[in-house]
Amino acid sequence: MLPLVERHHGGSARVTHYFQLHRLAIGQSQGFNAKLQYSALEYWSGSVRQSGFPLQWRYAVQPFYMQQALRFSCTQCGECCATAGDYYVYLNGEESERIRASLQLSRSWFRRRYLRCLDEGDQVLASAPDDRCIFLDAEGRCRVYAVRPVQCRTYPFWPELVGSAVAWNREARRCEGINRGRVVARATIRRALRECLEQQEIGKRGCRC
């Protein structure tokens, strides 16, 4: 069962699993509900398995990447840089400032030329007319690669992609590098997930427009 991620105002994200479990009692099968809750970092780092949960629950509360080895090899196709539809590159204040400084632009010009505000108030990168990232050059290479945002740097090891086989394989239809190449070490995936979670926390302190 997929986790429900709850974000609390002023606190870290929490992950909640709801289970419909069954047990045999006096020859009859009795169903009962169970609820487990822990921090997002505990879940995505796979450390929940070390907690004192009953053995039969531990596998169920592990994200997909902890259950199966994942393969990924970037082919530099640029498909992950497409921003059409609901795909956006979210920026917090620190990331925005690093990119601006690397381009040596004024804050006002950088904001007008490269940033966009969504209706919800989130700050994202603007898109080029062809719905690709505004920082891709004519050869499809990133012009700000050295200071690219966490969202770009950690792809495809995002919580929403490595949490389930369905999500991972659905993304493989968009990214030809997924399920190819060498197995990615779980420690590498954990570092990427930690960066994503830390970026979310930093975002609370200044990613709003």
C-alpha positions in Angstrom: 0.0 0.0 0.0 1.3 3.4 -0.9 2.1 5.9 1.9 0.1 9.0 2.6 2.5 11.9 3.1 1.2 14.6 5.4 2.9 18.0 5.7 2.3 19.8 9.0 2.7 23.5 9.3 5.9 24.4 11.1 7.1 20.8 11.2 8.6 18.0 9.1 6.6 15.9 6.7 5.1 12.8 8.2 4.4 9.5 6.4 1.4 7.5 7.3 0.5 3.9 6.2 -2.9 2.5 6.7 -3.3 -1.2 6.7 -6.2 -3.6 6.4 -4.8 -6.7 8.2 -6.3 -10.1 8.9 -5.7 -12.6 11.6 -7.1 -16.0 12.5 -9.0 -16.2 15.8 -11.0 -19.2 16.9 -11.0 -20.5 13.4 -12.3 -17.3 11.9 -10.6 -14.5 9.9 -11.0 -11.1 11.6 -10.0 -7.9 9.9 -8.7 -4.9 11.7 -7.2 -1.6 10.7 -3.7 -0.5 11.7 -1.9 2.8 11.3 1.8 3.4 11.3 3.3 6.9 11.3 6.9 8.1 11.2 9.0 10.9 9.8 9.5 11.2 6.0 13.2 10.9 6.5 12.8 7.6 8.4 10.6 6.2 5.6 12.7 7.2 2.6 16.0 6.3 4.2 14.6 2.8 4.8 15.3 3.0 8.5 11.7 2.0 9.4 12.8 -1.6 9.0 15.0 -1.2 12.1 12.1 0.0 14.3 10.2 -2.3 16.5 7.4 -3.1 14.1 6.1 -6.6 13.8 8.1 -8.6 11.3 5.1 -9.1 8.9 4.8 -5.3 8.6 8.4 -4.4 8.0 8.5 -5.3 4.3 5.2 -3.4 3.7 6.6 -0.1 5.0 9.8 -0.2 2.9 9.8 2.1 -0.2 10.2 0.3 -3.5 14.0 1.1 -3.9 14.6 -0.9 -0.7 12.8 -3.9 -2.1 14.4 -4.0 -5.5 17.6 -2.9 -7.1 17.2 0.1 -9.4 19.2 0.7 -12.6 19.7 4.1 -14.2 22.1 5.5 -16.7 21.7 9.0 -18.1 21.7 9.2 -21.9 21.6 13.0 -22.0 18.4 12.8 -24.0 17.0 15.9 -22.3 13.5 14.5 -21.7 13.7 15.2 -18.0 14.2 18.9 -18.9 10.9 19.1 -20.7 8.5 21.4 -18.7 5.3 21.0 -20.7 2.0 20.5 -18.8 2.3 20.2 -15.1 6.1 19.7 -15.1 7.9 22.5 -13.2 11.4 23.0 -11.8 10.8 24.3 -8.3 13.3 26.6 -6.7 14.0 27.7 -3.2 15.6 31.1 -2.5 19.1 29.7 -2.1 19.0 27.9 -5.4 17.6 30.9 -7.2 20.4 33.1 -5.8 23.1 30.6 -6.8 21.9 30.5 -10.4 21.5 34.2 -10.6 25.1 34.8 -9.3 26.5 32.3 -11.7 24.9 34.2 -14.6 26.0 37.5 -13.2 22.6 39.1 -13.6 20.8 41.6 -11.6 18.1 40.2 -9.3 15.3 42.2 -11.0 16.3 41.0 -14.5 16.9 37.4 -13.4 13.4 37.4 -11.8 11.7 38.8 -14.9 13.6 36.6 -17.4 13.9 33.3 -15.7 11.4 32.9 -12.9 7.7 32.4 -12.8 5.2 32.3 -10.0 2.5 29.7 -9.9 -1.0 30.5 -8.7 -0.2 28.7 -5.4 2.7 31.1 -4.8 5.5 28.6 -5.6 8.6 29.9 -7.4 9.5 27.9 -10.5 11.8 28.2 -13.5 10.2 29.8 -16.6 9.9 27.6 -19.7 11.3 28.2 -23.2 8.8 28.6 -26.1 9.3 24.9 -27.0 8.3 23.8 -23.4 11.9 22.8 -22.5 13.9 24.2 -19.7 14.9 27.8 -20.3 18.5 27.0 -19.4 19.0 24.4 -22.2 21.3 25.6 -25.0 21.0 24.8 -28.7 22.8 21.4 -28.2 20.4 20.5 -25.4 23.1 21.0 -22.7 22.4 22.7 -19.4 23.9 26.2 -19.1 23.8 26.2 -15.3 24.7 22.6 -14.8 27.3 23.4 -12.0 24.6 25.1 -9.9 21.5 23.2 -11.1 18.7 22.9 -8.5 18.3 19.8 -6.3 15.3 18.8 -8.3 17.5 18.4 -11.4 20.5 17.0 -9.6 18.6 14.2 -7.8 16.5 13.0 -10.7 15.1 10.3 -11.0 15.6 9.5 -7.3 12.7 11.5 -6.1 10.4 10.2 -3.3 7.4 10.1 -5.6 9.3 8.0 -8.1 11.2 5.5 -6.0 8.4 4.8 -3.6 6.6 2.3 -5.8 7.1 0.0 -8.8 4.2 1.6 -10.6 5.6 5.1 -10.3 9.2 4.0 -11.2 8.1 2.1 -14.3 5.7 4.8 -15.4 8.6 7.3 -15.3 10.7 4.8 -17.4 8.3 5.5 -20.3 9.4 9.1 -20.2 13.1 8.6 -19.4 15.0 6.1 -21.5 17.8 5.9 -18.9 15.6 4.3 -16.2 16.0 0.5 -15.9 19.2 0.6 -17.9 22.9 0.5 -17.0 24.4 -0.4 -13.7 22.5 -0.9 -10.5 22.5 2.3 -8.4 23.8 1.9 -4.9 21.1 2.3 -2.3 23.4 4.7 -0.4 23.4 6.9 -3.5 19.6 6.9 -3.6 19.4 7.7 0.1 21.6 10.7 -0.4 19.4 12.0 -3.2 16.3 11.5 -1.1 17.9 13.3 1.8 18.7 16.2 -0.5 15.1 16.3 -1.7 13.7 16.4 1.9 16.2 19.0 3.0 15.3 21.1 0.0 11.7 21.0 1.0 12.6 22.2 4.5 14.7 25.1 3.1 11.9 25.9 0.7 9.6 26.6 3.6 11.9 29.4 4.5 11.9 31.3 1.2 10.7 29.7 -2.0 7.5 31.6 -2.1 7.1 34.4 -4.6 
